[in-house]
Amino acid sequence: MNILVPLADLDYGEEEEQAVLDVIHTRWLTMGSVTQEFERRFAEFVGAKHAIAVSNATEALHLACLAVGVGASPKDEVILPSLTFVATANAVLYTGAQVRFADILGLRELNISPEDVEMKITPHTKAIIAVHYGGYACRMPEILEIASYLGLAVIEDAAHAPGAQLNHRNLGTWGDAGCFSFFSNKNMATGEGGMLVTNREDVAAKVRLLRSHGMTSLTWDRHQGHAYSYDVVALGYNYRIDEIRSALGLAQLKKLKANNVRRQAITWRYWKGLNDWRKFGLEFPFQRTAGHPSYHIFPMLLPKAADRSLFIEHMKRAGVQTSIHYPPIHCFSYYRARYPGLKLPLTEEAAAREITLPLYPTMKTEDVELVIGAANEALAYALK
Ligand SMILES: Cc1ncc(COP(=O)(O)O)c(C=O)c1O
């Protein structure tokens, strides 16, 4: 099948090529001064005291959990949504703690429900992970209120949300730690890559330590002559990023604001171009969401009567790639075996009806129109 419009594409050009070449010319590839510069710029951009680069967001989430004390006891529990990528839950299990899945707010707001979070709290609850689905803000004021009342930590999975804001405050800076992804299909892409931001000194210190084997000094410091030896004071990991990816991150950060604006324009065009189907039960989640999203993906929920596989089949024939965000985590075999019998009605309905259309900043206007034309036909076909 010939793909005319992919689901996502990179905005890469001479800036990224030059950034990589510049690093190669320095002859220092592992974590060093370019990474420090990337961390500084990212922290400044989101308005956080600390930004710590790692090699993916899964590691950022794992370190965030450890840094706020999750897993100190095997009975610890973390509440999170099931309508997210499996990494959000895996990161909790790596620490030895348990996950407790909460349902979403509804079909028009696919983020975690603060009310269901409250229902899932037990004496073992240690933290809440708020995932900003598609770069649309969770109900952070309500989540923080619940957390502060009970002394729980809040971690934001901001993998989709660089540059997104709620009440003029960047997502990722509301909780104790925020975790961003720079995977290839994300708003900022470095191949693999991630960033943890925090305003807490203790969290920053712990994350820096655990990122590199719990060592008290880094290869870079020793290279600079700042340290001659090191101690190992904790069981850490090799979660370091490298200079090439950090250089790509710096180049991508410069483009982020403009690219998010372009994503917004495409999203609004989709809403308009498919609006007539709302009469037949098509839902546009987050159309009325507060704040400034980062419009990472374009999700919609097909009418209940529509056959999703027919919709996907028609889009494929038209050369348009689509995807599903997400098969819920609690329905995967591994998680079903671990947490049998769990039901999350809203998550399950949204997941059964969701379809994601292509969205990326370099998408040409004619490609957006091609997708709208194909989706209109596909909806008619799927509803027959
Ligand atoms: C919501 C969410 N959380 C976490 C991750 C994990 O990010 P990474 O691939 O950088 O580990 C992803 C990646 O797709 C994601 O979409």
The ligand as a Tripos MOL2 file, in Angstrom:
@<TRIPOS>MOLECULE
LIG
   16    16     1     0     0
SMALL
NO_CHARGES

@<TRIPOS>ATOM
      1 C1          2.3700    8.9330   27.0540 C.3       1 LIG1
      2 C2          3.7420    8.3670   26.8960 C.ar      1 LIG1
      3 N1          4.4870    8.1380   27.9900 N.ar      1 LIG1
      4 C3          5.7320    7.6440   27.9110 C.ar      1 LIG1
      5 C4          6.3080    7.3610   26.7030 C.ar      1 LIG1
      6 C5          7.6830    6.7690   26.6610 C.3       1 LIG1
      7 O1          8.5590    7.5810   25.9780 O.3       1 LIG1
      8 P1          9.9630    7.0220   25.4330 P.3       1 LIG1
      9 O2          9.6750    6.3020   24.1460 O.co2     1 LIG1
     10 O3         10.7720    8.2600   25.2150 O.co2     1 LIG1
     11 O4         10.5230    6.1380   26.4730 O.co2     1 LIG1
     12 C6          5.5950    7.5970   25.5230 C.ar      1 LIG1
     13 C7          6.2030    7.2960   24.2150 C.2       1 LIG1
     14 O5          5.6230    7.0500   23.2230 O.2       1 LIG1
     15 C8          4.2690    8.1040   25.6180 C.ar      1 LIG1
     16 O6          3.5400    8.3220   24.5240 O.3       1 LIG1
@<TRIPOS>BOND
     1     1     2 1
     2     2     3 ar
     3     2    15 ar
     4     3     4 ar
     5     4     5 ar
     6     5     6 1
     7     5    12 ar
     8     6     7 1
     9     7     8 1
    10     8     9 2
    11     8    10 1
    12     8    11 1
    13    12    13 1
    14    12    15 ar
    15    13    14 2
    16    15    16 1
@<TRIPOS>SUBSTRUCTURE
     1 LIG1         1 GROUP 0 **** ****
